[in-house]
């Protein structure tokens, strides 16, 4: 195949990290081998950070079989970033929210970001990597067309509560819709009160995903915190179904 021949759009779906990852690559595309590499990267990250695998680095670290200095560069990077996020969010994001080491609230977004960066390095200009509803969108959906992403209503079945429209953005939602009350307030080790879901939009999904987790853990404090968060905006649904938004939210659901 000539070196200057463009690859077309491609789509790939992969089960990993207990959820579904979707790669939606628009023209100019990348070779299938690049998507293979991105999928392989996700599984390597899962093997390193899974709290469900006894032999993962993060499990061995949690059991005291490894020290942080004995861990890989990726693990040290994630641990350092989690510590910074804990400080940035007044402790509402924590890799120890449930009492033991679990950096999953950062790792999934970071993994999506790594896979997206791999596609960009291979020449992709327009793609979306979606991991369980958290997305890194690069470029647009096509020539002159932004991405349009629906946000599921946490209290309704097959219903959208809002739509995010734009190019080059990251979107993450934390709430009760998919996994119930799985996010804890690290300060009380109990589920937060007042929120059914919160969606955060920014530039990079690693940070955005962690901020969504922190905002949901704040419960009723989330709106005020997001109002003051530079470079990000949010949309929330309270436990009684009341919806609210901050910043330049795109538009209501169709």
C-alpha positions in Angstrom: 0.0 0.0 0.0 1.4 3.4 -0.9 2.7 5.4 2.0 0.4 8.3 1.2 -2.8 6.3 1.0 -5.2 7.3 3.6 -7.0 4.8 5.8 -10.7 5.1 6.3 -12.9 5.2 9.3 -12.8 2.2 11.7 -14.6 1.0 14.8 -13.4 -1.5 17.4 -15.1 -2.8 20.6 -13.2 -4.5 23.4 -14.0 -5.8 26.8 -11.5 -4.7 29.4 -11.3 -3.5 33.0 -14.8 -4.9 33.6 -16.4 -2.6 31.1 -16.6 -2.0 27.3 -14.1 0.2 25.4 -15.1 1.6 22.0 -12.7 3.1 19.4 -14.5 5.3 16.8 -11.8 6.5 14.4 -12.9 8.8 11.6 -10.9 9.7 8.4 -8.0 10.0 8.1 -7.8 6.7 9.9 -5.0 4.5 11.0 -3.9 0.9 10.1 -5.7 -1.9 11.9 -2.4 -2.8 13.6 -2.5 0.5 15.4 -5.9 -0.4 16.9 -4.4 -3.7 17.8 -1.7 -1.9 19.7 -4.2 0.4 21.5 -6.3 -2.6 22.6 -3.1 -4.4 23.8 -2.1 -1.3 25.8 -5.5 -1.4 27.6 -5.0 -5.0 28.6 -1.4 -4.3 29.8 -2.7 -1.4 31.9 -5.4 -3.7 33.3 -2.9 -6.4 34.2 -0.8 -3.8 36.0 -3.5 -2.0 37.9 -6.4 -4.4 38.4 -7.4 -4.8 42.1 -9.1 -8.1 41.1 -5.9 -9.8 40.0 -3.7 -11.1 42.8 -0.6 -10.9 40.7 -1.0 -7.3 39.5 1.5 -4.7 40.7 -1.2 -2.7 42.4 -2.4 -5.8 44.4 1.1 -6.7 45.4 1.8 -3.1 46.4 -1.4 -3.1 48.5 -0.3 -6.3 50.3 3.1 -4.9 51.0 5.0 -7.3 48.7 6.3 -4.3 46.8 7.3 -0.8 47.8 6.5 2.2 45.5 10.2 2.5 44.5 10.1 -1.2 43.3 7.1 -0.6 41.1 7.1 0.3 37.4 7.3 3.9 36.2 3.6 3.7 35.2 2.6 2.8 38.8 4.7 5.5 40.3 3.3 8.0 37.9 -0.3 7.0 38.8 0.4 7.1 42.5 2.0 10.5 42.3 -1.0 11.8 40.2 -3.5 10.4 42.7 -1.7 12.1 45.6 -1.8 15.4 43.7 -5.5 15.0 42.9 -6.3 14.3 46.6 -4.7 17.6 47.5 -6.4 19.4 44.6 -9.9 18.2 45.6 -9.7 18.6 49.4 -9.5 14.9 49.7 -12.7 14.1 47.8 -10.6 12.1 45.3 -8.6 9.4 47.0 -7.0 6.2 46.0 -7.8 5.0 49.5 -11.5 6.0 49.6 -12.6 2.5 50.7 -9.7 2.1 53.1 -7.3 0.1 50.8 -5.3 1.1 47.8 -7.5 1.4 44.7 -6.5 4.0 42.1 -9.2 2.9 39.6 -10.9 6.3 39.8 -7.9 7.7 37.9 -6.6 4.6 36.0 -9.5 4.1 33.6 -9.4 7.7 32.4 -5.6 7.6 32.3 -5.9 4.4 30.2 -8.3 6.0 27.7 -5.9 8.9 27.4 -2.9 6.7 26.8 -4.8 4.8 24.0 -6.0 8.1 22.5 -2.4 9.5 22.5 -1.3 6.3 20.7 -3.8 6.9 17.9 -2.7 10.5 17.6 0.9 9.5 17.4 0.0 7.2 14.5 -1.7 10.0 12.6 -5.3 10.0 13.7 -6.8 13.4 13.7 -10.5 12.6 14.5 -11.4 9.9 16.9 -13.2 9.1 20.1 -12.1 6.5 22.7 -15.0 5.6 25.0 -14.4 3.5 28.1 -17.7 2.7 30.0 -19.1 6.1 29.1 -16.0 8.2 29.7 -14.6 9.6 26.5 -11.6 11.3 25.0 -12.7 13.0 21.8 -10.0 14.2 19.4 -10.8 16.5 16.5 -14.4 16.2 15.3 -16.8 13.6 14.0 -16.2 14.6 10.4 -15.4 17.6 8.2 -16.9 20.6 10.0 -18.9 18.4 12.3 -18.4 18.3 16.1 -18.9 15.3 18.3 -22.3 15.0 19.9 -22.4 12.8 23.0 -25.6 12.0 24.9 -25.6 11.8 28.7 -27.8 9.1 30.1 -30.4 10.0 32.8 -29.3 8.4 36.0 -33.0 8.0 37.2 -34.5 7.0 33.8 -34.2 4.0 31.5 -32.9 4.6 28.0 -33.3 8.3 28.4 -30.9 11.1 27.7 -30.7 14.1 30.1 -28.2 16.2 28.2 -26.0 16.4 25.2 -22.3 17.5 25.0 -21.3 19.1 21.6 -17.8 20.0 20.6 -14.4 19.1 19.3 -11.2 18.1 21.2 -12.8 17.4 24.6 -13.1 14.9 27.3 -16.3 13.8 29.1 -16.7 11.7 32.2 -19.8 10.9 34.3 -19.9 9.5 37.8 -23.2 8.4 39.4 -25.5 5.6 40.3 -26.8 4.7 36.9 -24.5 1.8 36.0 -23.0 0.5 39.3 -25.2 1.9 42.0 -23.7 3.7 45.0 -20.1 2.6 44.3 -18.4 6.0 44.9 -17.7 6.8 48.6 -17.0 10.1 50.3 -13.4 9.5 51.5 -14.0 11.7 54.6 -16.9 9.5 55.9 -16.4 6.2 53.9 -20.1 6.4 53.0 -22.0 7.1 49.8 -22.5 10.9 49.2 -26.0 12.4 49.5 -27.9 14.7 47.2 -26.6 13.6 43.7 -27.6 11.0 41.3 -24.9 11.8 38.7 -22.4 14.5 37.7 -20.8 14.9 34.3 -17.6 16.9 33.9 -16.2 18.2 30.6 -12.6 19.4 30.0 -9.6 18.7 27.8 -8.0 15.5 29.1 -9.9 12.5 30.3 -7.5 11.4 33.0 -8.1 14.6 34.9 -11.7 14.9 33.9 -12.6 11.4 35.1 -10.9 12.0 38.5 -12.8 15.3 38.8 -16.1 13.6 38.1 -15.4 11.1 40.8 -14.4 13.8 43.3 -17.5 16.0 42.4 -19.8 13.0 42.9 -18.2 12.2 46.2 -18.9 15.8 47.3 -22.6 15.3 46.9 -24.4 18.6 47.4 -21.2 20.6 47.4 -20.4 19.5 43.8 -22.1 22.4 42.0 -20.3 25.1 43.9 -16.9 23.4 43.4 -17.4 22.9 39.7 -18.5 26.5 39.3 -15.0 27.5 40.5 -13.0 24.9 38.6 -10.9 26.5 35.8 -11.1 25.0 32.3 -13.9 22.6 33.2 -17.7 22.7 33.3 -20.3 20.3 34.5 -23.9 19.0 34.5 -25.5 17.3 37.5 -28.7 15.6 38.3 -29.8 15.7 42.0 -31.4 12.8 43.8 -34.8 14.3 43.2 -34.3 14.5 39.5 -33.5 18.3 39.4 -30.9 19.0 36.7 -28.3 21.8 36.8 -25.3 22.9 34.8 -22.2 25.1 35.2 -20.1 27.1 32.8 -20.6 26.8 29.1 -22.7 23.6 29.0 -23.5 22.6 25.4 -27.2 22.2 25.1 -30.1 20.2 26.6 -30.9 16.7 25.3 -32.9 16.5 22.1 
